[in-house]
Amino acid sequence: MVLIGSILCLMTLLLNVEVYSKEVKPIRLAVLAPDDDSLPFSLHKVLPAVLYAVRTLLRQGEKPMEVLYRDTQCSSTYGPLTAFSLYNSGLADVFLGPLCPYVLAPVARYSSVWGLPILTAGGLNGNFDHKEPHYRILTRMNGYYSQIATIVLQVLQKFNWKVVALLFHNYEDRTTKGFSNCYFTLAPVYTALGKQSFHRAFDEYSKDRDYIKLLKEVTLHSRIIVMCASPDTVREILLAAEELGMISSGEYVFFSIELFTSKMESEQPWKRENDTEDRNSRARNAYEALLTVTARIPETEEYKNFSREVKEIARKEFAFEYGKEEVNAFVTAFHEAVLLYSLALNETLEEGYSASNGTIIVQKMWNRTFEGITGKVTIDENGDRDADYSILDLNPESEKFEVVANYIGTEKRVVDEPGKKFHWAGGRTEPPSDNPACGFDGSKCPKNGDNQLIITITLSCVLVIISLVSLAYFRYYRREAQLASMTWKIKWDELSVSTVSKKKRPGSKMSLTRISIASTVSAETLPLYDTNQQMFTNTAYYKGTVVFLKPIQRSRIDVGRPSLLEIKMIKDLQHDHIVRFIGAVIDPPNCYLVTEYFSRGSLQDILENEQIKLDWMFRYSLMYDLVKGMTYLHNSDVRSHGNLTSSNCLVDSRFALKITDFGVHFLRSLDDPDVLGSYIFWKRKLWTAPELLRMPVRPPEGTQKGDVYSFAIIAHEIVIRKGIFYLGGQHLTPREIVDNVKNSQNTPFRPYLEKDSYDDEVIHMIKKCWTEDPTERPDFQALKSIIRRLNKDNDSGNILDNLLSRMEQYANNLEALVEERTADYLEEKRKAEDLLYQLLPKSVASQLIRGESVTAEAFDGVTIYFSDIVGFTEMSAESTPMEVVDLLNDLYTCFDSIIENFDVYKVETIGDAYMVVSGLPVRNGNLHAREIARMSLALLSAVKSFTIRHRPHEKLKLRIGLHTGPCAAGVVGLKMPRYCLFGDTVNTASRMESTGSPLRIHLSTKTKEVLDTFKTFVLECRGDIEIKGKGKMTTYWLIGEQENPKSNPSPVTREEPIQNSKDVRETKL
């Protein structure tokens, strides 16, 4: 055999599968596997299957492919580096592998970022079951270990076995080697069995292993033993069991999980050529008690031919001899992976996508069935193969293991093989019991004893009876003393009420008593969902602790012996999810019930607060707390609640739910006559069961089945978070809802619950709890199991972990709220700054934002633009105010969009006047005249095509004036500050506009002199004009601007403007 392992670690061997056209870029398949032939998935075993698939596809005319491979060494350090190298070098379009979980995990995570599909025959453990967010591009071609749990459970149910022991190989040195495959294989089985089965791990490579001792310990706990180890280790364990007599008795059954056993090992696994005949014979007898679960191997001629071809490729091209070993499921999975990828790739290319679009390719691979070498291959919607398995049993006649049942992956059930039956050791014809009559240690079967033992037992019983009688008398005497002392009674002077009401403590606004703002509004006219605001009162200090006070609306309170017993019963209740009853104040007019106080308020407060985000784990936890509290209450002497509502479920600082407002009904408030028939009166009945609503006089303690109905209404509140008794699009008053619930028996009237929006099991649970027939409703003990199953992700059994999880979610919710508020603040700040930048120059506004004072500044040279509309006054008189507003808005919107293209600053608009300046607040040399001139030409061109909305046939006549000179500028005023310009230049520019002509640009000599420096503008001399305050001034008309000036143009002296000149252009909008 050629040793190429070391070469694979140093260089890449590129396998050219076939000669292909240079014009077609081949697809690169990167195979990642360990170069260790002791493993069932070494490179020498999987590469021949990949090459066989590629060559088959090429013969069918499919796209050419290249196969590259790397040795991962099953190393969590070296393995990912090989993938990084291939990706960085652009040598991989798809990964086949890795197989070792500690290599697969990082490579799969990075592949989801790179967008490279990854198909593997490994990754069977549960860590890869949830693809989002890290493994969303991972496809598993060999199924997953959870299927093994299904197989084992179905076989156990078939033979009515419940008590099981688990034995599996695991490394002692897990710091360097991690957990073994057997650990991951049996972990789902252990979970499916309720995490209560006896289990032991052993290192099959350890020198200190003692299977005799291990099996002796197992026999004390179970008769059904599920194992996972190498075939040699399984053989040694069964030989040890034979030595202990466990086989001949026929009382024990062994399961072996050997998913990828070769045919030679599965047919006669007890036989070893290098072992003695005696041990082989003993092993043969021991294997009669063994059932083996392994991957299903097809018996078709096509598969047999495939197996021969793979062995031949391995021998010729990789110098690897299979010998008696058969092609295993890992190898065939690589072949199926190539076929699946090819199918998805072709469909992706046909739809116009690129071959590098890994996301689309993966979508094509998932949730589909295709024909593979092993038959029909199904990939489910999670990207996992629905693998098939076989259960093998030893046929005593043929002395070979044969298939007696098969697990059909697509159907997820075990089906018996026709004509086959299970065989049992020890000559049994029926399966043994998992729970022997005498117990696992024989202690349940009594032995012959003497009279001394009988006497001892009798005396012990008498002594126990005397002790119980004495204890009962003592407890009776102590109870009577406690009743007489009335320790629950609290004096009003012991409460500090005023202190609490004056202090503003966090959460002091929240407590049990919730008075609706709309409580005085008639229930006939007020819809249910219009009253979400609440007020919270009634707290006090008692012995340094904040307590809650609930008023007792009774003028007279008689406390007899039955009442004292009930108060003691309530006060003695102690549970994590029951509000502690502290006592009562019965000093008229101050009469209150005193209980624990919770600053977070009630469950209803939490659900109505949209700022508190509740994920499903949190919601299930709240429901689970409620169910645990009600289970305790129903099992106590209280028996039932009678007034279970979301407002009577309080939430403490640790987000644990506690139940209140039960028992001592003789102290609780009767319905106030002023409240009878009101909105609050009917709203309180929304949680009441229909059979109680129909009673003429409802018992205050209610019923246990009525509490279950109330729980269903609360669970509905938790699930949808849209208020009590949400009806979708309907809006009914509480009284209308109560009447419908009470009167609709044939078709029960219940809250709206969408089937497609929530988990089916949650919907089924709620509907079961609010069913019309009370006898069909489950009890809280059953609900406890249902919710524990729903909340399995949070069912760690560790109170601290669950508490930290809740607090972490609350902290995350606060962080998200702070981030949201910060983002809102920054957005409003940006809007304010944008508005300020529109009112003032940006440089000036920035100074004001920084808190700096803005001083006036003088500018040596600026050009100012003035314009107005000729005839605007007459047009305004003939138009409505709204028409004038629309006209100016349309015009100035047009102007504002144009001036954004020039280095100018809009100063102000007054009526139809429009003022613009260039050269301030940012100086621009002499460019200010050019910018204003070009802007003026653009505005004049735009106004000629402008349409007046209410006078479409009239044209606006814009009159423009320009002047250049010095000026001063600064911010004036504190309220509504304005950036104003001062100086004679402003006045002169205004005179240029007022003495101009419609649709002409009138400018002064100063402006003309600056424009002449650019040698592009065409000007026409107007002559001397009388200017108010200035006398006579020589002024000019701006005609246009030359595109390619050849010389400095001279002013035009004719009266009419230049028309149709090729050398003159007007800037168009």
Residue pairs with C-beta under 8 A, 6 or more apart in sequence:
1 319
1 320
1 321
2 319
4 13
4 35
4 318
4 319
5 35
5 71
7 13
8 35
8 43
8 69
8 70
8 71
9 35
9 71
9 73
12 68
12 70
12 91
13 68
13 69
14 66
14 68
15 51
15 66
15 67
15 68
15 69
16 66
17 51
17 54
17 55
17 58
17 64
17 65
17 66
17 67
18 55
18 58
18 64
20 26
20 58
20 64
21 64
24 63
24 64
26 63
26 64
26 65
26 66
27 63
27 64
27 65
27 66
27 93
27 94
27 345
27 355
28 65
28 66
28 68
28 91
28 92
28 93
28 94
29 50
29 54
29 65
29 66
29 67
29 68
29 92
29 93
29 94
29 96
29 338
29 341
30 68
30 69
30 70
30 83
30 86
30 91
30 92
30 93
30 94
30 95
30 96
31 43
31 46
31 47
31 50
31 67
31 68
31 69
31 70
31 96
31 97
31 334
32 69
32 70
32 72
32 79
32 82
32 83
32 95
32 96
32 97
32 98
32 99
32 103
32 107
33 41
33 42
33 43
33 46
33 47
33 69
33 71
33 72
33 97
33 98
33 99
34 41
34 42
34 43
34 71
34 72
34 73
34 74
34 99
34 100
35 42
35 43
35 44
35 71
35 73
36 42
36 73
36 74
37 44
37 45
37 320
39 74
40 260
40 328
40 330
41 99
41 121
41 122
41 330
41 331
43 69
43 71
43 318
44 314
44 318
44 320
45 314
45 320
45 327
45 328
45 330
45 331
46 96
46 97
46 121
46 330
46 331
46 334
47 67
47 69
47 314
47 318
48 309
48 310
48 311
48 313
48 314
48 317
48 318
48 331
49 310
49 327
49 331
49 332
49 334
49 335
50 67
50 96
50 334
50 335
50 338
51 67
51 313
51 317
52 306
52 309
52 310
52 313
52 335
53 334
53 335
53 338
53 339
54 65
54 67
54 338
57 63
57 65
57 338
57 339
57 342
58 64
58 65
62 342
62 346
63 342
63 345
63 346
63 349
65 338
68 86
68 91
68 92
70 82
70 83
70 85
70 86
71 82
72 78
72 79
72 82
72 97
72 98
72 99
72 100
72 103
73 79
74 99
74 100
74 102
74 103
75 102
75 103
76 102
76 103
76 106
76 178
79 98
79 100
79 102
79 103
79 106
79 107
80 103
80 106
80 107
80 110
83 92
83 95
83 98
83 107
83 110
83 111
84 110
86 92
86 95
87 110
87 114
87 116
92 116
93 116
93 355
93 356
94 116
94 117
94 118
94 119
94 341
94 358
94 361
95 107
95 111
95 116
95 117
95 118
95 119
95 120
96 119
96 120
96 334
96 337
96 338
97 104
97 120
97 121
97 122
97 334
98 104
98 107
98 120
98 122
99 120
99 121
99 122
99 123
99 330
100 122
101 122
101 123
101 125
101 127
101 128
101 178
101 184
102 178
104 120
104 122
104 123
104 128
104 138
105 127
105 128
107 118
108 118
108 120
108 123
108 128
108 134
108 135
108 137
108 138
109 134
109 135
111 117
111 118
111 137
111 138
111 358
112 133
112 134
112 135
112 136
112 137
112 138
114 358
115 137
115 356
115 357
115 358
115 359
116 137
116 358
117 137
117 139
117 341
117 358
117 361
117 362
117 365
118 137
118 138
118 139
119 139
119 141
119 337
119 340
119 341
119 365
120 138
120 139
120 140
120 141
120 142
120 337
121 140
121 141
121 142
121 329
121 330
121 333
121 334
121 337
122 140
122 142
122 330
123 138
123 140
123 144
124 140
124 142
124 143
124 144
124 145
124 181
124 184
124 185
125 144
125 145
125 184
125 185
125 187
126 144
126 145
126 146
126 184
126 187
126 188
128 135
128 138
128 140
128 144
129 144
129 146
129 382
129 384
131 138
131 382
131 383
136 362
137 358
137 359
137 362
138 383
139 337
139 340
139 362
139 365
139 366
139 379
139 383
139 384
140 383
140 384
140 385
141 333
141 334
141 336
141 337
141 340
141 385
142 295
142 329
142 330
142 333
142 385
142 387
143 384
143 385
143 386
143 387
143 409
144 384
145 184
145 185
145 187
145 188
146 188
147 387
147 389
147 407
147 409
147 412
148 185
148 186
148 188
148 189
148 257
148 259
148 293
148 389
149 188
149 189
149 191
149 192
150 192
150 407
150 412
151 293
151 389
151 391
151 407
151 414
152 164
152 189
152 192
152 226
152 255
152 293
153 189
153 192
153 193
154 407
154 413
154 414
155 161
155 255
155 291
155 391
155 405
155 414
156 162
156 164
156 224
158 414
159 431
160 434
161 224
161 253
161 431
161 434
162 434
162 435
163 197
163 221
163 222
163 223
163 224
163 434
163 435
164 193
164 197
164 198
164 222
164 224
164 225
164 226
164 434
165 197
165 198
165 199
165 200
165 218
165 221
165 222
165 224
165 225
165 226
166 186
166 189
166 190
166 197
166 198
166 199
166 200
166 225
166 226
166 227
167 199
167 200
167 201
167 202
167 214
167 218
167 225
167 226
167 227
167 228
167 229
167 237
168 180
168 182
168 183
168 185
168 186
168 199
168 201
168 202
168 227
168 228
168 229
169 180
169 182
169 201
169 202
169 203
169 204
169 228
169 229
169 230
169 233
170 179
170 180
170 182
170 183
170 201
170 202
170 203
171 177
171 178
171 179
171 180
171 203
171 205
172 203
172 206
181 228
182 228
182 229
182 257
183 201
185 228
185 257
185 259
186 199
186 226
186 228
186 257
189 226
190 197
190 199
197 222
198 218
198 221
198 222
200 214
200 217
200 218
202 209
202 211
202 214
203 209
204 229
204 230
204 233
211 236
211 237
211 240
212 240
212 243
212 244
214 237
214 240
215 237
215 240
215 241
215 244
215 246
216 244
218 225
219 244
219 246
219 252
219 440
220 440
220 441
221 440
222 434
222 440
223 251
223 252
223 253
223 432
223 433
223 434
223 435
223 436
223 440
224 252
224 253
224 255
224 434
225 252
225 253
225 254
225 255
226 254
226 255
226 257
227 234
227 237
227 254
227 255
227 256
227 257
228 256
228 257
228 258
229 237
229 256
231 258
231 261
231 265
231 269
234 256
234 258
234 269
234 290
235 269
235 270
235 272
235 283
237 254
238 247
238 254
238 270
238 283
238 286
238 287
238 289
238 290
239 279
239 282
239 283
239 286
241 247
241 252
241 254
241 286
241 289
242 248
242 282
242 283
242 285
242 286
246 252
246 289
247 285
247 286
247 288
247 289
247 425
247 426
248 285
248 425
248 426
249 426
250 289
250 424
250 425
250 426
250 427
250 428
250 432
251 426
251 432
251 433
251 436
252 289
252 425
252 432
253 289
253 291
253 424
253 425
253 431
253 432
254 289
254 290
254 291
255 290
255 291
255 292
255 293
256 290
256 291
256 292
256 293
257 293
258 265
258 266
258 292
258 293
258 294
259 293
259 294
259 295
259 329
259 389
260 294
260 295
260 328
260 329
260 330
261 269
261 292
261 294
261 328
262 324
262 325
262 326
262 328
263 297
263 326
264 324
264 325
264 326
266 292
266 294
266 392
266 401
267 400
267 401
268 399
268 400
268 401
269 287
269 292
269 401
270 280
270 283
270 284
270 286
270 287
271 280
271 283
271 284
272 279
272 280
272 283
275 283
284 399
285 425
287 394
287 401
288 394
288 396
288 423
288 424
288 425
289 424
289 425
289 426
290 394
291 391
291 392
291 393
291 422
292 391
292 392
292 393
292 401
293 389
293 390
293 391
293 392
294 389
294 390
294 392
295 328
295 329
295 387
295 388
295 389
295 390
296 374
296 387
296 388
296 389
296 390
296 406
296 407
297 303
297 326
297 329
297 390
298 373
298 374
298 375
300 375
302 373
303 373
303 374
306 327
306 332
306 335
306 373
307 326
307 327
310 327
310 331
310 335
311 322
311 327
314 320
314 321
314 322
315 321
315 322
329 387
332 372
332 373
332 374
333 385
335 372
335 373
336 372
336 373
336 374
336 377
336 385
339 370
339 372
339 373
339 377
340 365
340 370
340 372
340 377
340 379
341 361
341 365
343 364
343 365
343 368
343 370
344 361
344 362
344 364
344 365
345 355
345 361
347 364
348 354
348 355
348 357
348 360
348 361
348 364
349 355
351 360
353 360
355 361
362 383
365 379
365 383
366 379
366 380
366 381
366 382
366 383
367 379
367 380
367 381
368 378
368 379
369 376
369 377
369 378
369 379
370 376
370 377
371 377
377 385
378 385
378 386
378 409
378 410
379 385
379 386
380 386
385 409
386 409
386 410
386 412
387 409
388 406
388 407
388 408
388 409
389 406
389 407
389 409
390 403
390 405
390 406
390 407
391 403
391 404
391 405
391 406
391 407
391 414
392 401
392 402
392 403
392 404
393 401
393 402
393 404
393 420
393 422
393 423
394 400
394 401
394 402
394 423
395 401
395 402
395 423
396 423
402 420
403 417
403 420
404 416
404 417
404 420
404 421
404 422
405 414
405 415
405 416
405 417
405 420
406 414
406 415
406 417
407 413
407 414
407 415
408 414
408 415
422 431
424 430
424 431
424 432
437 444
437 445
438 444
438 445
439 445
479 568
482 568
483 561
483 564
483 565
483 568
486 559
486 564
487 571
487 583
488 567
488 568
488 571
488 581
488 582
488 583
488 584
489 583
489 584
489 586
490 542
490 582
490 583
490 584
490 585
490 594
491 585
491 587
492 585
492 587
492 590
494 542
494 543
495 540
495 541
495 542
495 547
495 549
495 585
495 594
496 540
496 541
496 542
497 540
497 541
497 549
499 540
499 541
500 508
500 539
500 540
500 541
500 546
501 539
505 546
505 599
506 599
507 599
507 600
507 601
508 536
508 539
508 599
509 535
509 536
510 536
510 598
510 599
510 600
510 601
510 602
510 605
511 536
511 537
511 538
511 539
511 548
511 597
511 598
511 601
512 538
512 548
512 550
512 595
512 602
512 647
512 648
512 650
512 660
512 661
513 536
513 537
513 538
513 548
513 550
513 551
514 534
514 535
514 536
514 602
514 604
514 605
514 647
515 534
515 535
515 537
516 531
516 533
516 534
516 679
516 680
516 683
517 531
517 533
517 534
517 535
518 526
518 530
518 531
518 679
519 675
519 678
519 679
519 680
520 678
520 679
521 678
521 679
522 678
522 679
523 677
523 678
523 679
523 681
523 682
523 683
523 733
523 734
523 735
524 733
524 735
525 733
526 679
526 733
527 731
527 732
527 733
528 683
528 723
528 724
528 725
528 731
528 732
528 733
528 734
528 737
529 723
529 726
529 731
531 679
532 608
532 723
534 605
536 601
538 548
538 549
538 550
538 551
538 592
539 546
539 547
539 548
539 549
539 597
540 546
540 547
540 549
541 547
542 582
542 594
546 597
547 582
547 594
547 595
547 596
547 597
548 594
548 595
548 596
548 597
548 598
549 585
549 592
549 593
549 594
550 592
550 593
550 595
550 661
550 669
551 591
551 592
551 669
552 584
552 586
552 591
552 592
552 593
552 667
552 668
552 669
553 669
553 670
553 672
554 591
554 667
554 669
554 670
555 588
557 586
557 591
557 666
557 667
559 567
559 586
563 664
563 666
563 667
566 663
566 664
566 666
567 584
567 664
567 667
569 636
569 637
569 638
569 663
570 581
570 638
570 662
570 663
570 664
571 581
571 582
571 583
573 580
573 581
573 632
573 633
573 636
573 638
574 580
575 628
575 629
575 632
576 628
576 629
576 656
576 658
577 625
577 626
577 628
577 629
577 632
577 656
577 657
577 658
577 659
578 629
578 632
578 633
578 658
578 659
578 660
579 595
579 596
579 598
579 650
579 658
579 659
579 660
580 595
580 596
581 593
581 594
581 595
581 663
581 664
582 594
582 595
582 596
583 594
584 591
584 592
584 593
584 594
584 664
584 667
585 591
585 592
585 594
586 667
593 664
593 667
593 668
595 660
596 650
596 658
598 650
598 651
598 652
598 653
598 658
599 653
600 606
600 650
600 651
600 652
600 653
600 655
601 650
601 651
602 646
602 647
602 648
602 649
602 650
602 651
603 622
603 626
603 646
603 647
603 649
603 650
603 651
603 657
603 714
603 717
603 718
604 645
604 646
604 647
604 649
604 717
604 724
605 651
606 612
606 614
606 651
607 614
607 646
607 717
607 718
607 721
608 723
611 813
611 817
612 810
612 813
613 809
613 813
613 816
614 622
614 718
614 721
615 809
616 759
617 791
617 793
617 794
617 805
617 809
618 655
618 806
618 809
619 718
619 719
620 787
620 790
620 791
620 794
621 655
621 791
621 794
621 802
621 806
622 651
622 657
622 718
623 715
623 718
623 787
624 784
624 787
624 788
624 791
625 656
625 657
625 658
626 649
626 657
626 659
626 711
626 714
627 711
627 780
627 783
627 784
627 787
628 784
629 657
629 658
629 659
630 641
630 644
630 659
630 707
630 711
630 780
631 780
631 781
631 784
633 639
633 640
633 641
633 659
633 662
634 640
634 704
634 707
634 779
634 780
638 662
638 663
638 701
639 701
639 704
640 701
640 702
640 703
640 704
640 706
640 707
641 659
641 661
641 662
641 701
641 702
641 707
641 710
642 662
642 665
642 699
642 700
642 701
642 702
642 703
642 706
642 707
643 661
643 662
643 687
643 700
643 702
644 659
644 662
644 687
644 702
644 707
644 710
644 711
644 714
645 684
645 687
645 710
645 714
646 687
646 714
646 717
646 724
648 659
648 660
648 661
648 662
649 657
649 658
649 659
649 660
649 714
650 657
650 658
650 659
650 660
651 657
651 658
652 658
654 803
654 806
654 807
655 803
655 806
655 807
655 810
656 803
656 806
661 668
663 701
665 700
665 701
668 700
671 681
675 681
679 733
679 734
682 733
682 734
682 735
682 737
682 738
683 724
683 734
685 693
685 734
685 738
686 713
686 724
686 725
686 734
686 737
686 738
687 709
687 710
687 713
687 714
687 724
688 698
688 706
688 709
688 710
688 738
689 702
689 703
689 705
689 706
689 709
689 710
689 774
690 709
690 741
690 742
690 745
690 748
690 772
691 703
691 705
691 706
691 774
692 698
692 699
692 702
692 703
692 706
693 738
693 741
693 742
694 742
703 774
704 779
705 774
705 775
705 777
706 774
707 780
708 769
708 774
708 777
708 778
708 779
708 780
708 783
709 769
709 770
709 774
709 777
711 769
711 780
711 783
712 766
712 767
712 769
712 770
713 724
713 725
713 751
713 770
715 762
715 765
715 766
715 769
716 725
716 726
716 751
716 753
716 766
717 723
717 724
719 753
719 758
719 762
719 766
720 726
720 751
720 753
720 758
725 734
725 737
725 751
726 751
726 752
727 737
727 751
727 752
728 752
730 752
732 740
737 749
740 749
741 748
741 749
741 750
745 772
748 770
748 771
748 772
750 767
750 770
753 763
753 766
753 767
755 763
759 790
761 786
761 789
761 790
762 790
765 783
765 786
765 787
765 790
768 776
768 777
768 778
769 777
769 778
769 783
770 777
771 777
778 786
788 795
794 802
794 805
796 802
833 845
833 849
836 845
836 848
836 849
837 845
839 845
839 977
840 848
840 971
840 977
840 979
841 905
841 921
841 922
841 979
843 921
843 922
844 854
844 921
844 971
844 979
847 853
847 854
848 854
848 971
854 970
854 971
855 970
856 968
856 969
856 970
856 982
857 920
857 921
857 968
857 969
857 970
858 966
858 967
858 968
859 919
859 920
859 923
859 966
859 967
859 968
859 969
860 966
861 919
861 926
861 928
861 964
861 965
861 966
861 1010
862 917
862 918
862 919
862 920
862 928
862 964
862 965
862 966
862 967
862 985
863 917
863 918
863 919
863 928
863 929
863 931
863 932
863 933
863 962
863 963
863 964
863 1007
863 1010
864 915
864 916
864 917
864 932
864 962
864 963
864 964
864 967
864 981
864 985
864 986
864 989
865 904
865 914
865 915
865 916
865 917
865 918
865 932
865 935
865 936
865 960
865 961
865 962
865 989
866 913
866 914
866 915
866 960
866 961
866 962
866 989
866 990
866 992
866 993
867 913
867 914
867 939
867 958
867 959
867 960
867 961
867 993
868 911
868 912
868 913
868 914
868 958
868 959
868 993
869 875
869 912
869 956
869 957
869 958
869 959
870 957
870 958
870 959
870 998
871 957
872 911
872 912
875 884
875 887
875 951
875 954
876 884
879 887
879 950
879 951
883 949
883 950
886 949
886 950
887 948
887 949
887 950
888 909
888 911
888 912
890 946
890 949
891 943
891 946
891 956
892 909
892 914
894 942
894 946
894 1069
895 914
895 939
895 942
896 906
898 935
898 938
898 939
898 942
898 1069
899 906
899 916
899 935
899 939
901 938
902 918
902 931
902 932
902 934
902 935
902 938
903 918
903 922
903 924
903 927
903 928
903 931
904 916
904 917
904 918
904 931
904 932
904 935
905 916
905 917
905 918
905 920
905 921
906 914
906 915
906 916
907 915
907 916
907 917
907 979
907 980
907 981
908 915
908 978
909 915
916 932
916 935
917 928
917 932
917 981
918 924
918 927
918 928
918 929
918 931
918 932
918 935
919 927
919 928
920 967
920 969
920 981
921 969
921 979
924 931
926 1010
926 1013
928 964
928 1010
929 962
929 964
929 1007
929 1010
929 1011
930 1010
930 1011
930 1014
930 1017
932 962
932 1007
933 962
933 1001
933 1003
933 1007
933 1011
933 1017
933 1038
933 1041
934 1041
934 1067
936 960
936 962
936 1001
936 1038
937 1001
937 1038
937 1040
937 1041
937 1066
937 1067
938 1067
938 1068
938 1069
939 958
939 960
940 958
940 960
940 999
940 1001
940 1066
941 1066
941 1067
941 1068
941 1069
942 1068
942 1069
943 956
943 958
943 999
944 955
944 999
945 1069
946 955
946 956
948 954
948 956
957 998
957 999
958 998
958 999
959 993
959 996
959 997
959 998
959 999
959 1000
959 1002
960 993
960 996
960 1000
960 1001
960 1002
961 989
961 990
961 991
961 992
961 993
961 994
961 995
961 996
961 1001
961 1002
961 1003
962 989
962 992
962 1001
962 1002
962 1003
962 1004
962 1007
962 1038
963 985
963 988
963 989
963 991
963 992
963 1003
963 1004
963 1006
963 1007
964 985
964 1004
964 1006
964 1007
964 1009
964 1010
965 983
965 984
965 985
965 988
965 1006
966 983
966 985
967 981
967 982
967 983
967 985
967 986
968 981
968 982
968 983
969 979
969 980
969 981
969 982
970 979
970 980
970 982
971 977
971 978
971 979
971 980
972 978
972 979
972 980
987 1029
988 1004
988 1027
988 1030
989 1004
991 1027
991 1028
991 1029
991 1030
992 1002
992 1003
992 1004
992 1035
993 1002
995 1002
995 1025
995 1027
995 1035
996 1002
1000 1037
1000 1057
1001 1037
1001 1038
1002 1022
1002 1035
1002 1036
1002 1037
1002 1038
1003 1011
1003 1019
1003 1035
1003 1036
1003 1037
1003 1038
1004 1033
1004 1035
1004 1036
1005 1033
1005 1034
1005 1035
1005 1036
1007 1036
1008 1019
1008 1036
1008 1051
1011 1017
1011 1019
1011 1038
1012 1019
1012 1048
1015 1045
1015 1047
1015 1048
1015 1049
1016 1041
1016 1042
1016 1045
1017 1038
1017 1040
1017 1041
1017 1042
1017 1049
1018 1038
1018 1039
1018 1040
1018 1041
1018 1042
1018 1049
1018 1052
1018 1058
1018 1061
1018 1063
1018 1064
1019 1036
1019 1037
1019 1038
1019 1039
1019 1049
1019 1051
1019 1052
1020 1036
1020 1037
1020 1039
1020 1051
1020 1052
1020 1053
1020 1054
1020 1057
1020 1058
1021 1034
1021 1036
1021 1037
1021 1051
1021 1052
1021 1053
1022 1034
1022 1035
1022 1036
1022 1037
1023 1034
1023 1035
1024 1032
1024 1033
1024 1034
1025 1032
1025 1033
1025 1034
1025 1035
1026 1032
1027 1033
1036 1051
1037 1057
1039 1052
1039 1057
1039 1058
1039 1064
1040 1058
1040 1061
1040 1064
1040 1065
1040 1066
1041 1064
1041 1065
1041 1066
1041 1067
1042 1049
1042 1063
1042 1064
1042 1065
1043 1063
1043 1065
1052 1058
1058 1064
